[in-house]
Amino acid sequence: MDDGDSLYDVILGVGNPLMGDDGLGIAVVARLRALWGDEPELMLVDGGTWGMNLLPIIEQARRLLIVDAIDRDAEPGTFVTLHRDDIPRYLGRTLSPHQLDLREVLALAELRGRLPEETTAVGIQPENLALSLELSPVVNATLPALLEDIEFRLRRWGYAPRPLEPAHA
């Protein structure tokens, strides 16, 4: 990939916040926004279930970190890291209910030569994917380790925390 016109480091939270643990990526991005504030070259993206609408964001990324509930048939609450070549893009089992669209987006970005070399997915093995607005207790218990891993990556990328200023009344 040519990084000449890649402007951003991207943390992309994906999932459906109405489906329990599948909302993990969205919850993480919301927490990161509060802890890290705004950085001109860092995009914290609530990707929800946007599908192909994520393609321009992915293709403009220098580095891409996807945050999601990742089903690997592991013990619920297990921390999961997948590197670029391990993230399923073409065939194989889906890792979460919305993964089909994301797999297609990643495959298209790769086909066009625009998938960042540093593409990683991090997440937690879900326990509950039923209709719920809450993360399960076991996923919540692993959430600090996931946030710590992401914060380590952000520091390695050269960013420092800049919490948002509280709104004045």
N, CA, C and O of each residue as an XYZ file, in Angstrom:
676
protein
N       0.833     -1.187      0.000
C       0.000      0.000      0.000
C       0.873      1.243      0.000
O       1.863      1.294      0.730
N       0.539      2.227     -0.784
C       1.237      3.501     -0.828
C       0.684      4.397      0.258
O      -0.496      4.747      0.242
N       1.555      4.777      1.223
C       1.103      5.601      2.333
C       1.110      7.085      1.998
O       0.827      7.899      2.878
N       1.419      7.468      0.782
C       1.521      8.864      0.415
C       0.260      9.662      0.671
O       0.347     10.814      1.098
N      -0.902      9.097      0.429
C      -2.137      9.840      0.648
C      -2.948      9.276      1.816
O      -4.117      9.626      1.984
N      -2.347      8.418      2.612
C      -3.009      7.898      3.802
C      -2.812      8.899      4.931
O      -1.681      9.196      5.315
N      -3.900      9.411      5.456
C      -3.833     10.520      6.384
C      -4.074     10.150      7.832
O      -3.739     10.922      8.730
N      -4.647      8.985      8.074
C      -5.132      8.701      9.411
C      -4.684      7.348      9.934
O      -4.455      6.404      9.178
N      -4.568      7.288     11.251
C      -4.564      6.019     11.951
C      -6.010      5.825     12.366
O      -6.645      6.760     12.854
N      -6.539      4.627     12.179
C      -7.965      4.400     12.409
C      -8.182      3.305     13.442
O      -7.627      2.212     13.337
N      -8.991      3.615     14.434
C      -9.535      2.593     15.322
C     -11.004      2.513     14.971
O     -11.761      3.467     15.148
N     -11.390      1.351     14.468
C     -12.724      1.124     13.939
C     -13.482      0.162     14.842
O     -13.182     -1.032     14.877
N     -14.459      0.680     15.567
C     -15.321     -0.167     16.380
C     -16.519     -0.592     15.561
O     -17.236      0.251     15.020
N     -16.745     -1.898     15.463
C     -17.873     -2.407     14.690
C     -18.752     -3.272     15.577
O     -18.323     -3.767     16.619
N     -19.990     -3.440     15.140
C     -20.915     -4.281     15.872
C     -22.276     -3.642     15.983
O     -22.504     -2.525     15.518
N     -23.168     -4.370     16.606
C     -24.548     -3.926     16.787
C     -24.807     -3.744     18.281
O     -24.892     -4.732     19.011
N     -24.935     -2.508     18.749
C     -25.105     -2.261     20.181
C     -26.448     -2.755     20.741
O     -26.670     -2.705     21.950
N     -27.322     -3.220     19.882
C     -28.606     -3.768     20.338
C     -28.522     -5.260     20.620
O     -29.483     -5.860     21.102
N     -27.366     -5.864     20.318
C     -27.210     -7.308     20.426
C     -26.179     -7.704     21.489
O     -25.288     -8.509     21.218
N     -26.295     -7.153     22.672
C     -25.443     -7.549     23.785
C     -23.976     -7.335     23.505
O     -23.554     -6.221     23.195
N     -23.195     -8.391     23.612
C     -21.738     -8.307     23.468
C     -21.300     -7.887     22.066
O     -20.159     -7.463     21.885
N     -22.179     -7.996     21.077
C     -21.823     -7.564     19.733
C     -21.609     -6.051     19.686
O     -21.028     -5.544     18.726
N     -22.066     -5.328     20.702
C     -21.857     -3.886     20.780
C     -20.507     -3.495     21.351
O     -20.257     -2.312     21.582
N     -19.631     -4.462     21.583
C     -18.330     -4.210     22.201
C     -17.529     -3.136     21.470
O     -17.037     -2.203     22.104
N     -17.390     -3.248     20.161
C     -16.578     -2.291     19.407
C     -17.076     -0.866     19.543
O     -16.282      0.068     19.643
N     -18.387     -0.698     19.548
C     -18.989      0.627     19.681
C     -18.722      1.177     21.082
O     -18.387      2.352     21.237
N     -18.871      0.328     22.102
C     -18.631      0.744     23.489
C     -17.171      1.153     23.689
O     -16.890      2.127     24.388
N     -16.253      0.422     23.088
C     -14.826      0.729     23.231
C     -14.503      2.077     22.582
O     -13.788      2.885     23.175
N     -15.012      2.329     21.385
C     -14.740      3.605     20.713
C     -15.277      4.770     21.544
O     -14.622      5.807     21.641
N     -16.450      4.616     22.139
C     -17.003      5.683     22.991
C     -16.079      5.954     24.178
O     -15.853      7.112     24.529
N     -15.548      4.914     24.794
C     -14.635      5.096     25.929
C     -13.317      5.725     25.487
O     -12.766      6.576     26.185
N     -12.819      5.308     24.338
C     -11.572      5.880     23.842
C     -11.727      7.370     23.542
O     -10.810      8.149     23.802
N     -12.867      7.770     23.000
C     -13.103      9.198     22.734
C     -13.001     10.013     24.016
O     -12.415     11.095     24.020
N     -13.567      9.499     25.104
C     -13.530     10.212     26.377
C     -12.119     10.251     26.960
O     -11.733     11.244     27.577
N     -11.349      9.186     26.772
C     -10.010      9.100     27.360
C      -8.926      9.771     26.523
O      -7.945     10.275     27.070
N      -9.093      9.783     25.203
C      -8.018     10.239     24.328
C      -8.310     11.544     23.620
O      -7.406     12.124     23.018
N      -9.533     12.024     23.669
C      -9.848     13.293     23.028
C      -9.644     13.257     21.530
O      -9.645     12.192     20.911
N      -9.468     14.434     20.955
C      -9.320     14.560     19.511
C      -7.853     14.672     19.121
O      -7.086     15.403     19.748
N      -7.482     13.956     18.102
C      -6.154     14.029     17.500
C      -6.379     14.199     16.002
O      -7.205     13.488     15.430
N      -5.675     15.113     15.355
C      -5.924     15.360     13.932
C      -5.668     14.152     13.031
O      -6.323     14.015     11.998
N      -4.731     13.273     13.396
C      -4.403     12.153     12.528
C      -4.951     10.820     13.026
O      -4.610      9.767     12.487
N      -5.803     10.860     14.057
C      -6.386      9.641     14.613
C      -7.897      9.698     14.468
O      -8.544     10.627     14.953
N      -8.454      8.698     13.795
C      -9.905      8.610     13.649
C     -10.413      7.490     14.545
O     -10.005      6.336     14.409
N     -11.302      7.840     15.457
C     -11.999      6.854     16.279
C     -13.384      6.723     15.660
O     -14.215      7.622     15.792
N     -13.631      5.611     14.988
C     -14.817      5.462     14.152
C     -15.801      4.474     14.757
O     -15.461      3.320     15.017
N     -17.021      4.939     14.977
C     -18.139      4.076     15.355
C     -18.684      3.521     14.044
O     -19.543      4.132     13.408
N     -18.180      2.363     13.652
C     -18.538      1.785     12.361
C     -19.817      0.981     12.370
O     -20.305      0.583     11.312
N     -20.374      0.732     13.553
C     -21.627      0.004     13.651
C     -21.684     -1.168     12.697
O     -20.832     -2.056     12.727
N     -22.686     -1.159     11.860
C     -22.851     -2.187     10.822
C     -22.881     -1.507      9.449
O     -23.700     -1.860      8.600
N     -22.002     -0.543      9.233
C     -21.988      0.287      8.031
C     -21.654     -0.454      6.751
O     -22.010      0.020      5.672
N     -20.997     -1.577      6.820
C     -20.669     -2.328      5.614
C     -19.782     -1.555      4.655
O     -18.768     -0.993      5.068
N     -20.150     -1.519      3.383
C     -19.322     -0.906      2.342
C     -19.075      0.580      2.559
O     -18.138      1.130      1.979
N     -19.877      1.240      3.368
C     -19.634      2.653      3.662
C     -18.321      2.865      4.411
O     -17.839      3.994      4.510
N     -17.740      1.784      4.940
C     -16.460      1.877      5.650
C     -15.260      1.869      4.705
O     -14.144      2.173      5.127
N     -15.471      1.530      3.444
C     -14.357      1.390      2.504
C     -13.478      2.641      2.419
O     -12.257      2.509      2.508
N     -14.032      3.853      2.250
C     -13.151      5.027      2.162
C     -12.330      5.251      3.434
O     -11.181      5.686      3.355
N     -12.894      4.964      4.579
C     -12.174      5.125      5.843
C     -11.015      4.144      5.910
O      -9.900      4.519      6.273
N     -11.274      2.895      5.562
C     -10.235      1.862      5.594
C      -9.139      2.172      4.588
O      -7.955      2.013      4.884
N      -9.530      2.614      3.401
C      -8.543      2.880      2.351
C      -7.688      4.114      2.619
O      -6.613      4.243      2.033
N      -8.126      5.015      3.475
C      -7.332      6.195      3.818
C      -6.478      5.975      5.069
O      -5.766      6.880      5.503
N      -6.549      4.790      5.638
C      -5.828      4.524      6.885
C      -4.359      4.213      6.630
O      -4.012      3.497      5.691
N      -3.504      4.766      7.488
C      -2.093      4.354      7.553
C      -2.013      3.029      8.278
O      -1.361      2.082      7.838
N      -2.719      2.997      9.434
C      -2.798      1.811     10.279
C      -4.253      1.645     10.663
O      -4.963      2.630     10.872
N      -4.708      0.379     10.759
C      -6.101      0.083     11.055
C      -6.187     -0.910     12.197
O      -5.602     -1.992     12.145
N      -6.927     -0.526     13.230
C      -7.213     -1.423     14.344
C      -8.722     -1.587     14.426
O      -9.445     -0.625     14.685
N      -9.194     -2.806     14.205
C     -10.619     -3.122     14.260
C     -10.921     -3.669     15.651
O     -10.217     -4.549     16.145
N     -11.974     -3.142     16.279
C     -12.379     -3.608     17.607
C     -13.769     -4.212     17.470
O     -14.687     -3.578     16.949
N     -13.913     -5.455     17.949
C     -15.154     -6.191     17.714
C     -15.290     -7.324     18.719
O     -14.307     -7.748     19.327
N     -16.505     -7.805     18.889
C     -16.716     -9.083     19.569
C     -16.317    -10.151     18.549
O     -16.879    -10.206     17.455
N     -15.355    -10.994     18.902
C     -14.820    -11.962     17.942
C     -15.102    -13.370     18.438
O     -14.588    -13.794     19.473
N     -15.922    -14.086     17.688
C     -16.312    -15.444     18.066
C     -15.313    -16.440     17.503
O     -15.286    -16.698     16.299
N     -14.497    -16.995     18.381
C     -13.504    -18.000     17.984
C     -13.768    -19.330     18.693
O     -12.868    -20.164     18.797
N     -14.987    -19.532     19.177
C     -15.339    -20.739     19.933
C     -14.433    -20.916     21.143
O     -14.096    -22.040     21.514
N     -14.046    -19.823     21.745
C     -13.212    -19.849     22.947
C     -14.112    -19.637     24.166
O     -15.323    -19.459     24.033
N     -13.525    -19.657     25.316
C     -14.245    -19.377     26.552
C     -14.716    -17.915     26.511
O     -13.923    -17.027     26.199
N     -16.001    -17.652     26.822
C     -16.463    -16.258     26.849
C     -15.554    -15.402     27.723
O     -15.145    -15.803     28.813
N     -15.249    -14.206     27.212
C     -14.362    -13.299     27.925
C     -12.912    -13.419     27.502
O     -12.072    -12.647     27.967
N     -12.593    -14.376     26.624
C     -11.217    -14.538     26.154
C     -10.823    -13.364     25.262
O     -11.571    -12.991     24.358
N      -9.653    -12.782     25.513
C      -9.108    -11.704     24.696
C      -8.599    -12.301     23.389
O      -7.901    -13.315     23.405
N      -8.941    -11.684     22.252
C      -8.567    -12.204     20.934
C      -7.837    -11.122     20.139
O      -8.276     -9.974     20.090
N      -6.729    -11.497     19.524
C      -6.001    -10.616     18.606
C      -5.804    -11.371     17.298
O      -5.338    -12.510     17.291
N      -6.160    -10.729     16.198
C      -5.944    -11.297     14.869
C      -5.138    -10.301     14.048
O      -5.493     -9.126     13.957
N      -4.055    -10.779     13.453
C      -3.237     -9.917     12.604
C      -3.743     -9.987     11.166
O      -4.547    -10.855     10.827
N      -3.284     -9.095     10.348
C      -3.793     -8.882      8.987
C      -4.077    -10.181      8.238
O      -5.169    -10.355      7.698
N      -3.119    -11.083      8.201
C      -3.293    -12.303      7.422
C      -4.220    -13.311      8.093
O      -4.669    -14.260      7.450
N      -4.510    -13.117      9.374
C      -5.404    -14.024     10.095
C      -6.857    -13.562     10.077
O      -7.753    -14.329     10.431
N      -7.100    -12.326      9.670
C      -8.465    -11.807      9.643
C      -9.145    -12.380      8.407
O      -8.718    -12.102      7.286
N     -10.192    -13.172      8.590
C     -10.863    -13.766      7.424
C     -11.436    -12.692      6.505
O     -12.124    -11.775      6.955
N     -11.142    -12.820      5.201
C     -11.630    -11.838      4.256
C     -12.457    -12.457      3.135
O     -13.377    -11.818      2.626
N     -12.151    -13.660      2.753
C     -12.835    -14.204      1.591
C     -13.861    -15.266      1.982
O     -15.066    -15.038      1.878
N     -13.389    -16.408      2.425
C     -14.281    -17.487      2.799
C     -14.024    -17.855      4.242
O     -13.165    -17.261      4.893
N     -14.747    -18.809      4.738
C     -14.549    -19.209      6.122
C     -15.700    -18.728      6.970
O     -16.653    -18.125      6.477
N     -15.596    -19.003      8.236
C     -16.691    -18.683      9.133
C     -16.667    -17.212      9.506
O     -15.610    -16.582      9.555
N     -17.835    -16.685      9.764
C     -17.912    -15.306     10.194
C     -17.525    -15.225     11.660
O     -17.740    -16.163     12.426
N     -16.954    -14.100     12.037
C     -16.521    -13.912     13.410
C     -17.557    -13.195     14.248
O     -17.480    -13.222     15.477
N     -18.524    -12.554     13.615
C     -19.600    -11.898     14.339
C     -20.774    -11.739     13.382
O     -20.594    -11.896     12.175
N     -21.970    -11.432     13.880
C     -23.150    -11.399     13.017
C     -23.065    -10.426     11.840
O     -23.685    -10.679     10.807
N     -22.322     -9.327     11.958
C     -22.219     -8.356     10.879
C     -20.961     -8.553     10.047
O     -20.700     -7.762      9.140
N     -20.177     -9.584     10.329
C     -18.857     -9.767      9.729
C     -18.899     -9.885      8.209
O     -17.956     -9.454      7.546
N     -19.947    -10.449      7.639
C     -19.987    -10.640      6.192
C     -19.699     -9.340      5.465
O     -18.876     -9.327      4.550
N     -20.348     -8.245      5.838
C     -20.101     -6.971      5.190
C     -18.671     -6.503      5.419
O     -18.025     -6.031      4.483
N     -18.166     -6.620      6.631
C     -16.813     -6.181      6.933
C     -15.796     -7.021      6.165
O     -14.801     -6.489      5.672
N     -16.034     -8.322      6.061
C     -15.115     -9.169      5.284
C     -15.060     -8.709      3.836
O     -13.986     -8.662      3.237
N     -16.208     -8.372      3.276
C     -16.241     -7.911      1.895
C     -15.494     -6.590      1.733
O     -14.785     -6.392      0.746
N     -15.651     -5.696      2.690
C     -14.960     -4.412      2.640
C     -13.444     -4.626      2.706
O     -12.697     -4.036      1.926
N     -12.995     -5.466      3.633
C     -11.566     -5.739      3.745
C     -11.029     -6.400      2.480
O      -9.926     -6.083      2.033
N     -11.796     -7.309      1.908
C     -11.372     -7.985      0.672
C     -11.254     -6.986     -0.471
O     -10.298     -7.042     -1.245
N     -12.204     -6.084     -0.584
C     -12.161     -5.088     -1.652
C     -10.975     -4.136     -1.460
O     -10.276     -3.813     -2.420
N     -10.754     -3.694     -0.235
C      -9.611     -2.821      0.038
C      -8.307     -3.530     -0.313
O      -7.402     -2.921     -0.884
N      -8.209     -4.809      0.023
C      -7.004     -5.565     -0.312
C      -6.856     -5.711     -1.822
O      -5.763     -5.522     -2.356
N      -7.934     -6.042     -2.512
C      -7.911     -6.198     -3.969
C      -7.450     -4.916     -4.648
O      -6.740     -4.961     -5.652
N      -7.852     -3.779     -4.102
C      -7.482     -2.480     -4.667
C      -6.111     -2.012     -4.188
O      -5.669     -0.918     -4.540
N      -5.432     -2.847     -3.378
C      -4.111     -2.493     -2.882
C      -4.132     -1.412     -1.823
O      -3.137     -0.710     -1.641
N      -5.245     -1.264     -1.121
C      -5.411     -0.168     -0.166
C      -5.665     -0.636      1.270
O      -5.990      0.183      2.129
N      -5.523     -1.929      1.546
C      -5.659     -2.408      2.922
C      -4.335     -2.146      3.630
O      -3.294     -2.627      3.183
N      -4.357     -1.389      4.729
C      -3.097     -1.072      5.403
C      -2.314     -2.326      5.780
O      -2.888     -3.324      6.217
N      -0.992     -2.261      5.604
C      -0.147     -3.389      6.012
C      -0.339     -3.689      7.489
O      -0.391     -4.852      7.888
N      -0.444     -2.638      8.305
C      -0.693     -2.837      9.733
C      -2.197     -2.800      9.970
O      -2.766     -1.762     10.308
N      -2.823     -3.948      9.788
C      -4.242     -4.132     10.058
C      -4.359     -5.228     11.101
O      -3.857     -6.336     10.915
N      -5.027     -4.905     12.199
C      -5.176     -5.837     13.311
C      -6.610     -5.764     13.807
O      -7.230     -4.701     13.784
N      -7.132     -6.897     14.254
C      -8.437     -6.926     14.912
C      -8.221     -7.397     16.348
O      -7.537     -8.391     16.589
N      -8.807     -6.677     17.289
C      -8.766     -7.080     18.690
C     -10.195     -7.126     19.201
O     -11.063     -6.383     18.743
N     -10.417     -8.004     20.149
C     -11.753     -8.113     20.702
C     -11.820     -9.135     21.806
O     -10.806     -9.597     22.330
N     -13.036     -9.469     22.139
C     -13.306    -10.398     23.229
C     -14.319    -11.429     22.733
O     -15.276    -11.094     22.035
N     -14.088    -12.688     23.109
C     -15.049    -13.750     22.802
C     -16.368    -13.403     23.492
O     -16.399    -13.269     24.715
N     -17.457    -13.254     22.732
C     -18.731    -12.880     23.339
C     -19.364    -14.021     24.132
O     -19.108    -15.198     23.878
N     -20.183    -13.644     25.085
C     -20.989    -14.609     25.830
C     -22.447    -14.515     25.401
O     -23.128    -15.532     25.272
N     -22.930    -13.282     25.179
C     -24.338    -13.058     24.889
C     -24.496    -12.208     23.634
O     -24.052    -11.061     23.594
N     -25.130    -12.778     22.609
C     -25.424    -12.031     21.390
C     -26.924    -11.883     21.191
O     -27.392    -11.657     20.076
N     -27.674    -12.010     22.279
C     -29.124    -11.845     22.235
C     -29.471    -10.363     22.367
O     -28.625     -9.547     22.731
N     -30.707    -10.033     22.070
C     -31.181     -8.662     22.164
C     -30.942     -8.111     23.569
O     -31.541     -8.574     24.540
N     -30.060     -7.122     23.661
C     -29.714     -6.503     24.949
C     -28.896     -5.256     24.661
O     -28.143     -5.207     23.688
N     -29.047     -4.248     25.512
C     -28.261     -3.027     25.378
C     -27.002     -3.060     26.235
O     -26.224     -2.107     26.228
N     -26.795     -4.145     26.970
C     -25.686     -4.253     27.914
C     -24.686     -5.317     27.470
O     -25.052     -6.328     26.872
N     -23.411     -5.063     27.779
C     -22.397     -6.100     27.615
C     -22.540     -7.086     28.768
O     -22.924     -6.697     29.871
N     -22.237     -8.355     28.525
C     -22.341     -9.366     29.570
C     -21.289     -9.095     30.650
O     -20.275     -8.453     30.376
N     -21.523     -9.581     31.880
C     -20.539     -9.383     32.954
C     -19.150     -9.940     32.609
O     -18.138     -9.336     32.967
N     -19.096    -11.069     31.927
C     -17.794    -11.657     31.600
C     -17.037    -10.802     30.581
O     -15.816    -10.677     30.675
N     -17.730    -10.219     29.624
C     -17.078     -9.332     28.659
C     -16.677     -8.028     29.349
O     -15.590     -7.506     29.102
N     -17.539     -7.506     30.202
C     -17.189     -6.305     30.965
C     -15.944     -6.521     31.812
O     -15.144     -5.601     31.985
N     -15.773     -7.735     32.344
C     -14.608     -8.031     33.185
C     -13.309     -8.024     32.372
O     -12.245     -7.732     32.918
N     -13.383     -8.340     31.080
C     -12.202     -8.363     30.214
C     -11.952     -7.010     29.559
O     -10.870     -6.767     29.025
N     -12.935     -6.141     29.597
C     -12.843     -4.837     28.946
C     -11.611     -4.029     29.366
O     -10.984     -3.434     28.490
N     -11.219     -3.967     30.648
C     -10.006     -3.207     31.006
C      -8.743     -3.714     30.303
O      -7.896     -2.913     29.910
N      -8.610     -5.023     30.143
C      -7.441     -5.577     29.445
C      -7.456     -5.173     27.972
O      -6.407     -4.872     27.402
N      -8.627     -5.165     27.357
C      -8.748     -4.746     25.959
C      -8.383     -3.273     25.816
O      -7.625     -2.910     24.917
N      -8.908     -2.427     26.685
C      -8.592     -1.004     26.636
C      -7.100     -0.762     26.876
O      -6.502      0.099     26.230
N      -6.502     -1.504     27.787
C      -5.066     -1.375     28.048
C      -4.253     -1.735     26.795
O      -3.286     -1.050     26.465
N      -4.644     -2.800     26.107
C      -3.965     -3.205     24.879
C      -4.074     -2.109     23.818
O      -3.089     -1.788     23.153
N      -5.261     -1.539     23.661
C      -5.464     -0.491     22.653
C      -4.670      0.758     23.029
O      -4.065      1.388     22.161
N      -4.665      1.121     24.302
C      -3.905      2.288     24.736
C      -2.406      2.076     24.495
O      -1.706      3.014     24.116
N      -1.914      0.866     24.709
C      -0.514      0.554     24.408
C      -0.236      0.786     22.924
O       0.782      1.376     22.561
N      -1.144      0.318     22.072
C      -0.978      0.499     20.624
C      -0.980      1.986     20.258
O      -0.177      2.427     19.435
N      -1.883      2.753     20.870
C      -1.945      4.185     20.584
C      -0.641      4.883     20.970
O      -0.147      5.732     20.229
N      -0.090      4.527     22.118
C       1.186      5.122     22.540
C       2.308      4.717     21.573
O       3.173      5.530     21.247
N       2.289      3.471     21.123
C       3.297      3.002     20.161
C       3.173      3.774     18.845
O       4.171      4.021     18.168
N       1.942      4.152     18.488
C       1.719      4.940     17.281
C       2.109      6.407     17.478
O       2.129      7.174     16.515
N       2.421      6.804     18.718
C       2.868      8.170     18.978
C       1.822      9.098     19.567
O       2.024     10.312     19.588
N       0.717      8.561     20.041
C      -0.337      9.394     20.617
C      -0.250      9.374     22.142
O       0.220      8.408     22.743
N      -0.715     10.460     22.749
C      -0.777     10.566     24.202
C      -2.214     10.903     24.588
O      -2.904     11.598     23.842
N      -2.676     10.423     25.740
C      -4.058     10.722     26.143
C      -4.272     12.225     26.286
O      -3.428     12.939     26.828
N      -5.400     12.682     25.797
C      -5.836     14.072     25.946
C      -7.330     14.050     26.225
O      -8.132     14.269     25.318
N      -7.713     13.786     27.475
C      -9.147     13.673     27.777
C      -9.918     14.909     27.324
O      -9.410     16.030     27.361
N     -11.134     14.680     26.904
C     -11.998     15.774     26.482
C     -12.296     16.667     27.667
O     -12.439     16.195     28.794
N     -12.389     17.958     27.407
C     -12.773     18.906     28.453
C     -14.249     18.717     28.761
O     -15.057     18.558     27.845
N     -14.617     18.731     30.056
C     -16.046     18.635     30.377
C     -16.775     19.888     29.878
O     -16.230     20.991     29.899
N     -17.986     19.695     29.440
C     -18.796     20.823     28.952
C     -19.125     21.735     30.135
O     -19.473     21.269     31.220
N     -19.008     23.032     29.903
C     -19.313     24.002     30.957
C     -20.785     24.372     30.899
O     -21.358     24.550     29.824
N     -21.384     24.483     32.077
C     -22.827     24.814     32.141
C     -23.054     26.277     31.930
O     -24.197     26.734     31.950
